[in-house]
Amino acid sequence: MDDSHDPLISRRDVLKRVGIAGAAAAVPIDALAQATREPFETLTAAEGATLEAIVARLIPTDANGPGATEARAARYIDRALGGFLAPFLVAYRGGLSGIESYARTAKGAAFTQLSAQDQDAVLTDMESNKGFPAAGLFFNVVLSHTIQGTFCDPFYGGNANFVGWDLIAYPGVRLTATANDQRMDVSPKPTHMSAYDFSMFSRKKPDAR
């Protein structure tokens, strides 16, 4: 899903939903370190693979920079489903199964094996509440959590290497602002620090349930 062929949700649309459209800056994709692919904590390997394919189309990697894949949004969701997003776990299991079944019926292959164009077509149907029960609701849930995982504080498992913050030119948490930081003609230098790198914030993990 890129901005060149009637995208389901363009990068610009996603940034508007986050409330920071126009702030995006190009981030060199080849400069990003590849995240280690450790096993999923909550979802099965098959469910996780489907989720990774979905988020990759919702906020795609394109000429403007990295997307949900590089931000590890799927890993954020997986981790959160074992914690504060646990009430959504049943919906995820049903929704991921539903999208795989619909992909096989409508396109003849598993969602992860489809071309980007066919994946977009399946997601377009899903957004329109077609394909399986509550498809539209599940689409909105996954989109919301994908945005969270791309732009959250890295402490929570997403926004790996601060790619989400760099994408929207958010310089990170600052406890004080210098005169230079407040200049309108200068972009503040990114701190690349989590809020939890500061001693005043507790590093306690969210409750498991």
N, C-alpha and C positions, 0 to 999 in steps of 0.2 A: 504494500500500500504506500505508494509515494504520491507526491503532489501532481504528477504529470499525467495520470490517467483516471480521472474521476475516482479518487481514493475514497474508501469507506469513511475513514477519519484521517484527515491529513495531520501532519505534524503541527501546522498552524492551528487547526481546530483543537488539538490536544492542549496546546499552550493557552488557548483562549479559555478552556475549561479550568486550567490551573490558575488563570487570572494573570498571566504574565506574557501575553502575546506581544511580539515586537522586541522582546528582550533577548531572544535566542542569538547565540553566536556560534559560528562554525567551530567544531571541535575535530581535529584530525583523528579519524578512526584508527589509522595504522599506528598511532602513538599510544593507544590504549593497551594495557596489559590484559591478556586473556585470563579470565577468572577460572580457578580450578573447579572442575565439575564434580563435586562431591555428591554422594547419594542424597536423595530427597529425604527429609525428616518425617513428613506426614503423608504425602501422596505416594502412590506406587510409582515405579519407574515409568510405566506406560502412561499413567495419568500425568506425571510430571513432564514427559516428552510432549504430550498434547498441549499442556498449558504453556510450555515454552514456545511452541509453534504459534499459539494464539497471540501471546503478548508480543511476539516478534512482528506480527502484522498490525497490531493495534498502535504501537509506537515504533515504527520501523527505522532501521538503520538506513540513512540515505546520504546524499551529498552534503547535507547540513551538519552531519555528525552522527553520533551513536544513538541507539534507541533503547527499548526495554530489554533487549538481549544483553547488551553490554552493562546495563544497570543492574542486571540480575533480578529483574522484577518477579520472575517466576519463583525464584528462591525465596524472595521476601514473602510472597503469598504462601508458599509451602510452609515456611517457618511460622507465619502468623496463624495458619490454620491449626497449628498445634498449640496456639496460645489465645490471643485476644480475638482472633477471627474464627475460633473453634465453632461458633454457632453456624458458620457458613459451610462447614465441612461436608455435610450431607448434600447440600446444594451443589457443591463442587463435584462430588463423586457422581451425582446424577447428571449434571450438566456436561461434564467431560465425556461421560459415556454416551450421552445423547448426541453430542456433536460428532463423535467418532462414528456412531451408527448412521447419522444423517449424511456424513461425508461419503461413506461407503455406498449408501443408497443413491445419493444424488450425483456423485462424481466417480464412483467405482473404485475408490481406494481410501485408505486411512487418511485422516486429516494431515498427519505429519508427512505423508508421501505425496500430497498434492502440490501442484505448482502454486506459486504465489497468487496468480490470478484466480485459480480455483479456490484457494483458501479464502481469498477476499470475497468470492461469490457466496461461499458457505457462511461467512461471517455477516455478509449483507442480509442474507435470509434470516440468520439468527437475530440480528438487530431488529428485523421486521416481525419478530415473533413467529417465524416459520421454522419447521424442521423437527421440533420436539416440544413437549409441554414446557411452558414458561421459558422458552428460548430467549425472548426479549429481556426478561428480568435477569436471567443469568448473564446475558451479554453486558448489561449495565453494571452488574456486580463485578464482573471480571475487568471491565474497563476502568471502573473506579479504583480497584485494587492495583491494577497495572500502573495507573498514574501515581498512586501512593508509593509503589515499589520503585518507580523511576526517580521520584523527586524527594523521597523521605530522607531523614537523617540516616546516614549509613549504619548507625548503631543498630537499626532494626533489620538489617540484612539486605536492603536494596541500595540503589544509588551507588553501586560499586565504583571505586576510584573517583567518586564525586562527579561522574559523567553527567548526571541529571542536573546538578547545580551548575556545572560548567556550561551545559547546553542553554540554560536560561540566564546565564551571566550572574548567578547569585554567588556572592563572594564568601558566604559562610557566616557563622556566628561570630560576633565581635562584642566583647564586654565594654570596650571603649571605642570611640571613633575619633581619629585624629582630624586635624583641619584638612589634611590632604584627602582623607577618606570622604569628606563632605563636599569636595569640589565637584561641580556638575560636569566639568570637561574631562574628568579623569575617572576611569573605571577602577574601583578598588581591587587590589591584588587578592586573588582567592586565598583563603587561609587553609583550605583543605583540612579542616578539623571538624570533627563531630562536636555537637554541644556537650556530649558526655566526656570529651577530652578535658573539659574544665572541671576542676575539683568541686565547684559549687553545685554541680548537678550529680545526682545519684546514678551510678552505673548499674543499678539493680535491673535485671532482665524483667520483661513483662511476665506476669503470672502465667503458668502453663495452662491453666483452665480458668 
